[in-house]
Amino acid sequence: MNDQIWLYLGRQAASPAHYLAEQSIQSIVGWIPSILGVGLRAVLYRAILYMEGVAAIEDGVRIRFASNVSLGRGSYLDHGTYLHACPGGIRIGAKSMVMKNTILHVYNFRNLPHAGISIGARSLIGEACILRGQGGIHIGDDVYFGTLVQVLAVNHVFADTSRPVSHQGITAQGIEVADGAWIGSGAILLDGVRVGRNAVVGAGAVVNRDVPDYAVAVGNPARIVRDLREAPLDLDRYAATPVY
Ligand SMILES: CC(C)(COP(=O)(O)OP(=O)(O)OC[C@H]1O[C@@H](n2cnc3c(N)ncnc32)[C@H](O)[C@@H]1OP(=O)(O)O)[C@@H](O)C(=O)NCCC(=O)NCCS
């Protein structure tokens, strides 16, 4: 029983003292809605995580290993987001937004060397995305994610037929999404891939190979259907549709 309690605590915070501080502060002000709650959290959460300037944290945000979280000036965590930042940490850059019900999960309990999630400046992670950062996830500046995107920087080893897959360990190489890219809704990025600068990944794509800079990739498995520099889109295509 004792072991289970320590295991539980070890999965929640960097130490029992951190657990106490993080749970107390989140319990006291984590639920308070409206601008009042946002203001209180902008002041009090500095005691448990690193915040540059003022970051807006909505009510109902759940943060574990808060001592490994860094929030940039003007960043935004929407209601229901969940950050689990065990060593390696989670860094969200200035003016970046993480929308409702998104899960940022580093989940590094195996001493993985590159685990962590970093999001650059002015990027947006849409609603209900799931990022698993065991191999490290690096998202650049001005990146735009649709809804329900999954970024999975981990794979299970499954070569040994005499043992359950869950006993064979994992590999975790890492995923990069470069500056200015757009990832369409429902896309899945698999471990080891790089999505290039200003590249576009279509809705529902499963990306298992690198997408070069300025490429458009769609489908499962994702295939490149355009190089935006070699075959530029005609801007007149938007003539009939207003661009906002
Ligand atoms: C990829 C996308 C941007 C269109 O790019 P495009 O360069 O204009 O592509 P086209 O419409 O000319 O299509 C090119 C080819 O890719 C296919 N295609 C386009 N989008 C696709 C998708 N999401 N999945 C599978 N195939 C797709 C087209 O059928 C076409 O195939 P074909 O040449 O065999 O006929 C768009 O289809 C898309 O997926 N947008 C994402 C929308 C979204 O997630 N919005 C949420 C807000 S962030």
The ligand as a Tripos MOL2 file, in Angstrom:
@<TRIPOS>MOLECULE
LIG
   48    50     1     0     0
SMALL
NO_CHARGES

@<TRIPOS>ATOM
      1 C1         -4.9070   19.8510  -47.8280 C.3       1 LIG1
      2 C2         -5.9050   20.9830  -48.0340 C.3       1 LIG1
      3 C3         -5.3780   22.2380  -47.3420 C.3       1 LIG1
      4 C4         -6.0950   21.2700  -49.5200 C.3       1 LIG1
      5 O1         -4.8540   21.5200  -50.1600 O.3       1 LIG1
      6 P1         -4.8040   21.7800  -51.7540 P.3       1 LIG1
      7 O2         -3.3990   21.9530  -52.1760 O.co2     1 LIG1
      8 O3         -5.7730   22.8390  -52.0780 O.co2     1 LIG1
      9 O4         -5.2680   20.3770  -52.2670 O.3       1 LIG1
     10 P2         -6.3400   20.0430  -53.3700 P.3       1 LIG1
     11 O5         -7.6980   20.3350  -52.8580 O.co2     1 LIG1
     12 O6         -5.8970   20.6670  -54.6690 O.co2     1 LIG1
     13 O7         -6.1650   18.4850  -53.4810 O.3       1 LIG1
     14 C5         -5.0080   17.8710  -53.9640 C.3       1 LIG1
     15 C6         -5.2140   16.3710  -53.8810 C.3       1 LIG1
     16 O8         -5.1990   15.9910  -52.5060 O.3       1 LIG1
     17 C7         -6.4550   15.3950  -52.1390 C.3       1 LIG1
     18 N1         -6.7840   15.8840  -50.7980 N.ar      1 LIG1
     19 C8         -6.9350   17.1580  -50.3880 C.ar      1 LIG1
     20 N2         -7.1500   17.1980  -49.0740 N.ar      1 LIG1
     21 C9         -7.1380   15.9260  -48.6480 C.ar      1 LIG1
     22 C10        -7.2830   15.3450  -47.3730 C.ar      1 LIG1
     23 N3         -7.4630   16.0950  -46.2810 N.pl3     1 LIG1
     24 N4         -7.1670   14.0040  -47.2720 N.ar      1 LIG1
     25 C11        -6.9710   13.2370  -48.3840 C.ar      1 LIG1
     26 N5         -6.8150   13.7530  -49.6170 N.ar      1 LIG1
     27 C12        -6.9080   15.0760  -49.7430 C.ar      1 LIG1
     28 C13        -7.4380   15.8680  -53.1990 C.3       1 LIG1
     29 O9         -8.5000   14.9680  -53.3240 O.3       1 LIG1
     30 C14        -6.5490   15.8990  -54.4100 C.3       1 LIG1
     31 O10        -6.3300   14.5800  -54.8670 O.3       1 LIG1
     32 P3         -6.3270   14.2350  -56.4590 P.3       1 LIG1
     33 O11        -5.2260   15.0900  -57.0380 O.co2     1 LIG1
     34 O12        -6.0480   12.7650  -56.4990 O.co2     1 LIG1
     35 O13        -7.6690   14.6430  -56.9350 O.co2     1 LIG1
     36 C15        -7.3080   20.6460  -47.4760 C.3       1 LIG1
     37 O14        -7.8790   19.6130  -48.2600 O.3       1 LIG1
     38 C16        -7.3160   20.2380  -46.0320 C.2       1 LIG1
     39 O15        -7.1660   19.0560  -45.6780 O.2       1 LIG1
     40 N6         -7.4910   21.2420  -45.1380 N.am      1 LIG1
     41 C17        -7.4870   21.0670  -43.7150 C.3       1 LIG1
     42 C18        -8.7560   21.6990  -43.1190 C.3       1 LIG1
     43 C19        -8.7270   21.7580  -41.6220 C.2       1 LIG1
     44 O16        -8.2410   20.8680  -40.9470 O.2       1 LIG1
     45 N7         -9.2500   22.8460  -41.0800 N.am      1 LIG1
     46 C20        -9.2630   23.0530  -39.6470 C.3       1 LIG1
     47 C21        -8.8380   24.4450  -39.3230 C.3       1 LIG1
     48 S1         -7.1990   24.5410  -38.7220 S.3       1 LIG1
@<TRIPOS>BOND
     1     1     2 1
     2     2     3 1
     3     2     4 1
     4     2    36 1
     5     4     5 1
     6     5     6 1
     7     6     7 2
     8     6     8 1
     9     6     9 1
    10     9    10 1
    11    10    11 2
    12    10    12 1
    13    10    13 1
    14    13    14 1
    15    14    15 1
    16    15    16 1
    17    15    30 1
    18    16    17 1
    19    17    18 1
    20    17    28 1
    21    18    19 ar
    22    18    27 ar
    23    19    20 ar
    24    20    21 ar
    25    21    22 ar
    26    21    27 ar
    27    22    23 1
    28    22    24 ar
    29    24    25 ar
    30    25    26 ar
    31    26    27 ar
    32    28    29 1
    33    28    30 1
    34    30    31 1
    35    31    32 1
    36    32    33 2
    37    32    34 1
    38    32    35 1
    39    36    37 1
    40    36    38 1
    41    38    39 2
    42    38    40 1
    43    40    41 1
    44    41    42 1
    45    42    43 1
    46    43    44 2
    47    43    45 1
    48    45    46 1
    49    46    47 1
    50    47    48 1
@<TRIPOS>SUBSTRUCTURE
     1 LIG1         1 GROUP 0 **** ****
